Amino acid sequence: MGDVRCGWCGARLSESEARGRRYCLPAHRQAAWRARRRWREAAPARKGVAAAGELLLLHVTSVARLPVEPPRPGSPVGWNCAAVARVSDLAGQLVRAAVLADRRAGASWAQIGAGLGISAEAARSRFGRSRRAAPAGRGG
């Protein structure tokens, strides 16, 4: 029959256990079901991450295409700074959307903090109050 392993913990299932079973314990089957459910429920939040990332990418691409020639006489002063000032706002929206997606998928604050390079307390205090990511609108 081959080497059959639990779909949750990876423990090897004996041949008698492996008949029609994918998990070594009912608790592992339930944990896998909960993880799949959380993943499905987090789909809208993951779409928010993709939308925020696309908006950031479009803006950064447009900034990269700025002309390298000196500005014409009468051009507004500080136009380079104005063009790149929105990048940090868009990056913040992307991070907030990613945190929301991870929380909806069941990640703990410790896991989120580790991914961001900060402590769990810092992640919770910074992102814990926001229930949804800020809309990624255009303009600015």
C-alpha positions as CSV (number, residue, x, y, z in Angstrom):
1,M,0.0,0.0,0.0
2,G,3.0,2.3,0.5
3,D,3.9,4.9,3.0
4,V,0.7,6.6,4.1
5,R,1.0,9.7,6.4
6,C,-1.4,11.8,8.4
7,G,-2.5,14.9,6.4
8,W,-2.0,17.1,9.4
9,C,1.0,16.0,11.5
10,G,2.8,13.7,9.0
11,A,2.8,10.7,11.3
12,R,3.0,7.4,9.5
13,L,-0.3,5.5,9.5
14,S,-0.2,1.7,9.9
15,E,-1.8,-0.3,7.2
16,S,-4.9,-1.0,9.2
17,E,-5.3,2.8,10.1
18,A,-4.6,3.8,6.5
19,R,-7.8,2.1,5.1
20,G,-10.0,5.0,4.1
21,R,-8.3,7.4,6.6
22,R,-6.1,10.4,5.9
23,Y,-5.5,11.5,9.5
24,C,-4.2,9.7,12.6
25,L,-6.6,11.3,15.0
26,P,-10.1,12.8,14.8
27,A,-8.6,16.0,16.2
28,H,-6.2,16.2,13.3
29,R,-9.0,15.8,10.8
30,Q,-10.9,18.6,12.6
31,A,-7.8,20.9,12.7
32,A,-7.3,20.3,8.9
33,W,-11.0,21.1,8.3
34,R,-10.7,24.3,10.3
35,A,-7.6,25.4,8.5
36,R,-9.2,24.8,5.1
37,R,-12.3,26.8,6.3
38,R,-10.2,29.7,7.5
39,W,-8.3,29.7,4.2
40,R,-11.6,29.9,2.2
41,E,-12.9,32.7,4.5
42,A,-9.7,34.7,4.0
43,A,-10.1,34.7,0.2
44,P,-11.6,38.3,0.1
45,A,-8.7,39.6,2.3
46,R,-6.2,37.9,0.0
47,K,-7.8,39.6,-3.0
48,G,-7.3,42.9,-1.0
49,V,-3.6,42.1,-0.8
50,A,-3.4,41.5,-4.5
51,A,-5.3,44.7,-5.3
52,A,-3.1,46.8,-3.0
53,G,0.0,45.2,-4.4
54,E,-1.1,45.9,-8.0
55,L,-1.8,49.6,-7.1
56,L,1.6,50.0,-5.5
57,L,3.3,48.3,-8.5
58,L,1.5,50.6,-10.9
59,H,2.5,53.7,-9.0
60,V,6.1,52.6,-8.6
61,T,6.3,51.8,-12.3
62,S,4.9,55.3,-13.1
63,V,7.5,56.8,-10.8
64,A,10.3,54.8,-12.5
65,R,9.2,56.2,-15.8
66,L,9.5,59.9,-14.7
67,P,11.6,61.9,-17.2
68,V,15.3,62.1,-16.4
69,E,15.7,65.5,-18.1
70,P,15.6,68.6,-16.1
71,P,12.1,70.1,-15.6
72,R,11.0,72.8,-18.0
73,P,10.9,76.4,-16.8
74,G,7.6,76.9,-15.0
75,S,7.3,73.3,-13.8
76,P,6.1,72.9,-10.2
77,V,9.0,72.7,-7.7
78,G,9.2,69.4,-5.9
79,W,7.5,67.3,-8.5
80,N,9.8,64.4,-7.8
81,C,9.0,64.3,-4.1
82,A,5.3,64.6,-4.9
83,A,5.5,61.6,-7.2
84,V,7.2,59.3,-4.7
85,A,5.4,60.5,-1.5
86,R,2.4,58.2,-2.2
87,V,4.7,55.1,-2.3
88,S,4.9,54.9,1.5
89,D,1.1,55.3,1.9
90,L,0.5,52.5,-0.7
91,A,3.1,50.3,1.0
92,G,1.3,50.8,4.3
93,Q,-2.0,49.8,2.7
94,L,-0.4,46.7,1.4
95,V,1.0,45.7,4.8
96,R,-2.4,46.3,6.5
97,A,-4.1,44.2,3.8
98,A,-1.6,41.4,4.4
99,V,-2.0,41.5,8.1
100,L,-5.8,41.3,7.7
101,A,-5.5,38.3,5.3
102,D,-3.1,36.5,7.7
103,R,-5.4,37.1,10.7
104,R,-8.4,35.8,8.8
105,A,-6.4,32.8,7.8
106,G,-5.8,32.0,11.5
107,A,-2.3,33.4,12.0
108,S,-1.4,34.5,15.5
109,W,0.0,37.9,16.4
110,A,3.3,36.2,17.1
111,Q,3.5,34.8,13.6
112,I,2.5,38.1,12.1
113,G,5.0,40.0,14.2
114,A,7.8,37.5,13.2
115,G,6.9,38.0,9.5
116,L,7.1,41.8,9.9
117,G,10.2,41.7,12.1
118,I,8.5,43.1,15.2
119,S,7.2,41.6,18.4
120,A,3.7,40.2,18.8
121,E,2.7,43.0,21.1
122,A,3.9,45.6,18.6
123,A,2.0,43.9,15.7
124,R,-1.2,43.7,17.8
125,S,-1.0,47.3,18.9
126,R,-0.2,48.6,15.5
127,F,-2.7,46.5,13.5
128,G,-5.1,45.1,16.0
129,R,-7.7,47.8,15.8
130,S,-8.1,47.8,12.1
131,R,-10.9,45.4,11.1
132,R,-10.4,45.9,7.4
133,A,-7.7,47.4,5.2
134,A,-8.1,51.0,4.1
135,P,-9.6,51.1,0.6
136,A,-6.9,51.4,-2.0
137,G,-8.2,54.5,-3.8
138,R,-6.6,56.5,-6.5
139,G,-5.4,60.0,-6.3
140,G,-3.5,61.7,-3.6
